[in-house]
Amino acid sequence: MVPEINYWAVLLATLSTMIVGSIWYTPKVFGTRWAKLANVDLHREQTALQAWMPIIVTVFVSFVSAWVLAGATAISWHFYGGGFLLSSLGTAVILWAGFTAARFITHDQFEGRPSSLTVMNIAHELVTFVVMAIIIGVWPPAGTV
């Protein structure tokens, strides 16, 4: 079975990750604190490729995450029934906890990163997944609901 996916919702969810990240990591929100905790020099000189590569990678990875979330939501909705939005939100939180948060915590522990950095990053990921889930959940694939 191939799950039904609304690719317009996936594209919009992908875009939403960029918006959430742009707000979350702006210096006036968490950007300055994040840079200090992660030992990132925001003022270092970079080539155009060095400046753009993280954004390009983020767009690609965000698309994959939104696509997987949309597919997993469709499978979850078919299996459990109920509302598509609730299936999307539930699926997002479970995927975030089981994969994203768990992996961040594990890697950050082994790398000796500050726990406040870990909390900041996994909270960002939770907000990102919830926003993606709302977009995917309110715009289900045609013919599913």
MODELLER restraints for C-alpha pairs under 7 A, 6 or more apart:
rsr = mdl.restraints
at = mdl.atoms
rsr.add(forms.Gaussian(group=physical.xy_distance, feature=features.Distance(at['CA:3:A'], at['CA:71:A']), mean=5.37, stdev=0.5))
rsr.add(forms.Gaussian(group=physical.xy_distance, feature=features.Distance(at['CA:3:A'], at['CA:74:A']), mean=5.75, stdev=0.5))
rsr.add(forms.Gaussian(group=physical.xy_distance, feature=features.Distance(at['CA:3:A'], at['CA:75:A']), mean=6.12, stdev=0.5))
rsr.add(forms.Gaussian(group=physical.xy_distance, feature=features.Distance(at['CA:4:A'], at['CA:71:A']), mean=6.70, stdev=0.5))
rsr.add(forms.Gaussian(group=physical.xy_distance, feature=features.Distance(at['CA:4:A'], at['CA:74:A']), mean=6.23, stdev=0.5))
rsr.add(forms.Gaussian(group=physical.xy_distance, feature=features.Distance(at['CA:4:A'], at['CA:141:A']), mean=6.05, stdev=0.5))
rsr.add(forms.Gaussian(group=physical.xy_distance, feature=features.Distance(at['CA:5:A'], at['CA:70:A']), mean=5.90, stdev=0.5))
rsr.add(forms.Gaussian(group=physical.xy_distance, feature=features.Distance(at['CA:5:A'], at['CA:71:A']), mean=5.96, stdev=0.5))
rsr.add(forms.Gaussian(group=physical.xy_distance, feature=features.Distance(at['CA:5:A'], at['CA:141:A']), mean=5.45, stdev=0.5))
rsr.add(forms.Gaussian(group=physical.xy_distance, feature=features.Distance(at['CA:6:A'], at['CA:140:A']), mean=6.22, stdev=0.5))
rsr.add(forms.Gaussian(group=physical.xy_distance, feature=features.Distance(at['CA:6:A'], at['CA:141:A']), mean=4.48, stdev=0.5))
rsr.add(forms.Gaussian(group=physical.xy_distance, feature=features.Distance(at['CA:9:A'], at['CA:135:A']), mean=6.25, stdev=0.5))
rsr.add(forms.Gaussian(group=physical.xy_distance, feature=features.Distance(at['CA:9:A'], at['CA:136:A']), mean=5.37, stdev=0.5))
rsr.add(forms.Gaussian(group=physical.xy_distance, feature=features.Distance(at['CA:9:A'], at['CA:139:A']), mean=6.18, stdev=0.5))
rsr.add(forms.Gaussian(group=physical.xy_distance, feature=features.Distance(at['CA:10:A'], at['CA:63:A']), mean=6.89, stdev=0.5))
rsr.add(forms.Gaussian(group=physical.xy_distance, feature=features.Distance(at['CA:10:A'], at['CA:66:A']), mean=5.38, stdev=0.5))
rsr.add(forms.Gaussian(group=physical.xy_distance, feature=features.Distance(at['CA:10:A'], at['CA:67:A']), mean=5.78, stdev=0.5))
rsr.add(forms.Gaussian(group=physical.xy_distance, feature=features.Distance(at['CA:10:A'], at['CA:70:A']), mean=6.94, stdev=0.5))
rsr.add(forms.Gaussian(group=physical.xy_distance, feature=features.Distance(at['CA:10:A'], at['CA:136:A']), mean=6.76, stdev=0.5))
rsr.add(forms.Gaussian(group=physical.xy_distance, feature=features.Distance(at['CA:11:A'], at['CA:63:A']), mean=6.89, stdev=0.5))
rsr.add(forms.Gaussian(group=physical.xy_distance, feature=features.Distance(at['CA:13:A'], at['CA:66:A']), mean=6.09, stdev=0.5))
rsr.add(forms.Gaussian(group=physical.xy_distance, feature=features.Distance(at['CA:13:A'], at['CA:132:A']), mean=4.70, stdev=0.5))
rsr.add(forms.Gaussian(group=physical.xy_distance, feature=features.Distance(at['CA:13:A'], at['CA:135:A']), mean=6.05, stdev=0.5))
rsr.add(forms.Gaussian(group=physical.xy_distance, feature=features.Distance(at['CA:13:A'], at['CA:136:A']), mean=6.97, stdev=0.5))
rsr.add(forms.Gaussian(group=physical.xy_distance, feature=features.Distance(at['CA:14:A'], at['CA:59:A']), mean=6.80, stdev=0.5))
rsr.add(forms.Gaussian(group=physical.xy_distance, feature=features.Distance(at['CA:14:A'], at['CA:62:A']), mean=5.29, stdev=0.5))
rsr.add(forms.Gaussian(group=physical.xy_distance, feature=features.Distance(at['CA:14:A'], at['CA:63:A']), mean=5.08, stdev=0.5))
rsr.add(forms.Gaussian(group=physical.xy_distance, feature=features.Distance(at['CA:14:A'], at['CA:66:A']), mean=6.11, stdev=0.5))
rsr.add(forms.Gaussian(group=physical.xy_distance, feature=features.Distance(at['CA:16:A'], at['CA:132:A']), mean=6.78, stdev=0.5))
rsr.add(forms.Gaussian(group=physical.xy_distance, feature=features.Distance(at['CA:17:A'], at['CA:62:A']), mean=6.65, stdev=0.5))
rsr.add(forms.Gaussian(group=physical.xy_distance, feature=features.Distance(at['CA:17:A'], at['CA:128:A']), mean=5.74, stdev=0.5))
rsr.add(forms.Gaussian(group=physical.xy_distance, feature=features.Distance(at['CA:20:A'], at['CA:128:A']), mean=6.29, stdev=0.5))
rsr.add(forms.Gaussian(group=physical.xy_distance, feature=features.Distance(at['CA:24:A'], at['CA:30:A']), mean=5.85, stdev=0.5))
rsr.add(forms.Gaussian(group=physical.xy_distance, feature=features.Distance(at['CA:24:A'], at['CA:31:A']), mean=6.95, stdev=0.5))
rsr.add(forms.Gaussian(group=physical.xy_distance, feature=features.Distance(at['CA:24:A'], at['CA:124:A']), mean=6.99, stdev=0.5))
rsr.add(forms.Gaussian(group=physical.xy_distance, feature=features.Distance(at['CA:25:A'], at['CA:31:A']), mean=3.93, stdev=0.5))
rsr.add(forms.Gaussian(group=physical.xy_distance, feature=features.Distance(at['CA:34:A'], at['CA:117:A']), mean=6.64, stdev=0.5))
rsr.add(forms.Gaussian(group=physical.xy_distance, feature=features.Distance(at['CA:35:A'], at['CA:41:A']), mean=6.71, stdev=0.5))
rsr.add(forms.Gaussian(group=physical.xy_distance, feature=features.Distance(at['CA:37:A'], at['CA:114:A']), mean=6.91, stdev=0.5))
rsr.add(forms.Gaussian(group=physical.xy_distance, feature=features.Distance(at['CA:37:A'], at['CA:117:A']), mean=6.01, stdev=0.5))
rsr.add(forms.Gaussian(group=physical.xy_distance, feature=features.Distance(at['CA:66:A'], at['CA:132:A']), mean=6.65, stdev=0.5))
rsr.add(forms.Gaussian(group=physical.xy_distance, feature=features.Distance(at['CA:69:A'], at['CA:92:A']), mean=6.55, stdev=0.5))
rsr.add(forms.Gaussian(group=physical.xy_distance, feature=features.Distance(at['CA:70:A'], at['CA:136:A']), mean=6.30, stdev=0.5))
rsr.add(forms.Gaussian(group=physical.xy_distance, feature=features.Distance(at['CA:72:A'], at['CA:91:A']), mean=6.91, stdev=0.5))
rsr.add(forms.Gaussian(group=physical.xy_distance, feature=features.Distance(at['CA:73:A'], at['CA:87:A']), mean=5.88, stdev=0.5))
rsr.add(forms.Gaussian(group=physical.xy_distance, feature=features.Distance(at['CA:73:A'], at['CA:88:A']), mean=4.99, stdev=0.5))
rsr.add(forms.Gaussian(group=physical.xy_distance, feature=features.Distance(at['CA:73:A'], at['CA:91:A']), mean=5.90, stdev=0.5))
rsr.add(forms.Gaussian(group=physical.xy_distance, feature=features.Distance(at['CA:76:A'], at['CA:87:A']), mean=6.25, stdev=0.5))
rsr.add(forms.Gaussian(group=physical.xy_distance, feature=features.Distance(at['CA:77:A'], at['CA:84:A']), mean=6.07, stdev=0.5))
rsr.add(forms.Gaussian(group=physical.xy_distance, feature=features.Distance(at['CA:77:A'], at['CA:87:A']), mean=5.50, stdev=0.5))
rsr.add(forms.Gaussian(group=physical.xy_distance, feature=features.Distance(at['CA:84:A'], at['CA:137:A']), mean=5.45, stdev=0.5))
rsr.add(forms.Gaussian(group=physical.xy_distance, feature=features.Distance(at['CA:84:A'], at['CA:140:A']), mean=6.89, stdev=0.5))
rsr.add(forms.Gaussian(group=physical.xy_distance, feature=features.Distance(at['CA:85:A'], at['CA:134:A']), mean=6.55, stdev=0.5))
rsr.add(forms.Gaussian(group=physical.xy_distance, feature=features.Distance(at['CA:85:A'], at['CA:137:A']), mean=3.80, stdev=0.5))
rsr.add(forms.Gaussian(group=physical.xy_distance, feature=features.Distance(at['CA:85:A'], at['CA:138:A']), mean=5.75, stdev=0.5))
rsr.add(forms.Gaussian(group=physical.xy_distance, feature=features.Distance(at['CA:88:A'], at['CA:133:A']), mean=5.11, stdev=0.5))
rsr.add(forms.Gaussian(group=physical.xy_distance, feature=features.Distance(at['CA:88:A'], at['CA:136:A']), mean=6.79, stdev=0.5))
rsr.add(forms.Gaussian(group=physical.xy_distance, feature=features.Distance(at['CA:88:A'], at['CA:137:A']), mean=5.16, stdev=0.5))
rsr.add(forms.Gaussian(group=physical.xy_distance, feature=features.Distance(at['CA:89:A'], at['CA:130:A']), mean=6.32, stdev=0.5))
rsr.add(forms.Gaussian(group=physical.xy_distance, feature=features.Distance(at['CA:89:A'], at['CA:133:A']), mean=5.24, stdev=0.5))
rsr.add(forms.Gaussian(group=physical.xy_distance, feature=features.Distance(at['CA:89:A'], at['CA:134:A']), mean=6.74, stdev=0.5))
rsr.add(forms.Gaussian(group=physical.xy_distance, feature=features.Distance(at['CA:92:A'], at['CA:129:A']), mean=5.74, stdev=0.5))
rsr.add(forms.Gaussian(group=physical.xy_distance, feature=features.Distance(at['CA:92:A'], at['CA:130:A']), mean=6.39, stdev=0.5))
rsr.add(forms.Gaussian(group=physical.xy_distance, feature=features.Distance(at['CA:92:A'], at['CA:133:A']), mean=6.06, stdev=0.5))
rsr.add(forms.Gaussian(group=physical.xy_distance, feature=features.Distance(at['CA:96:A'], at['CA:126:A']), mean=6.42, stdev=0.5))
rsr.add(forms.Gaussian(group=physical.xy_distance, feature=features.Distance(at['CA:101:A'], at['CA:122:A']), mean=5.55, stdev=0.5))
rsr.add(forms.Gaussian(group=physical.xy_distance, feature=features.Distance(at['CA:104:A'], at['CA:118:A']), mean=6.80, stdev=0.5))
rsr.add(forms.Gaussian(group=physical.xy_distance, feature=features.Distance(at['CA:104:A'], at['CA:122:A']), mean=7.00, stdev=0.5))
rsr.add(forms.Gaussian(group=physical.xy_distance, feature=features.Distance(at['CA:105:A'], at['CA:118:A']), mean=6.48, stdev=0.5))
rsr.add(forms.Gaussian(group=physical.xy_distance, feature=features.Distance(at['CA:108:A'], at['CA:118:A']), mean=6.58, stdev=0.5))
